[in-house]
Amino acid sequence: MAKVEVRYTDYFAQTIQRMREDGLLLVTLGADGKPNVMTIGWGTMGAIWSRPVFIVLVRPSRYSYSRLEQVGDFTVNVPPRELAVAVNHCGTVSGRGHDKFQEMRLTPIPSREVSPPVIKECVVHYECRTLHRNDVAPETLKQAVREEFYAEGDFHRVYFGEIVAAYADEDAAQRLIAPRQGAVKPFP
């Protein structure tokens, strides 16, 4: 399937919907050149500093965190519903001890503008360069949020990635609106 350039807003609604249902696949690359994939269930897109951005949250305890700190670039990949099992797996095991690409038969292919690859089997791809990062400030969070999502501490780092390329399968619209089947909710 050919991948065609799209505006970063073309699949905004579908991207957010897929993130809320099963999750999206964040791909990072370490200084060692090895890619890692993890499921993300929190993030958003928009415009900040007159640039298109994808904002993702990654906890310091995650393997992807150290890789983002090393390289900074990342890709966000929107999986079709039929990859729900792979998305769940990538959100429940660590890249420290698993090659999730191999285990889930996901194919990393070169990106157009950034170092980390995109995932061939995904439908929409956003390539991002980190513009800014900051840590969630516990003292400014509403107590209910701290209690529900940070009982163990491990507050997220927020990465603001400038979207430098966005592209999709030619039939992305049809593949993203297919009926939902057996989705698994990712953990943050």
Secondary structure, DSSP 8 states (H G I E B T S, - for coil): --EEE--TTTTHHHHHHHHHHT-EEEEEE-TTS-EEEEEE--EEEEEETTEEEEEEEE-TTSHHHHHHHHH-EEEEEE--GGGHHHHHHHTTS-TTT--HHHHTT--EE--SSSSS-EETT-SEEEEEEEEEEEE--GGGS-HHHHHHH-TT----EEEEEEEEEEEEETTHHHHHSS---S------
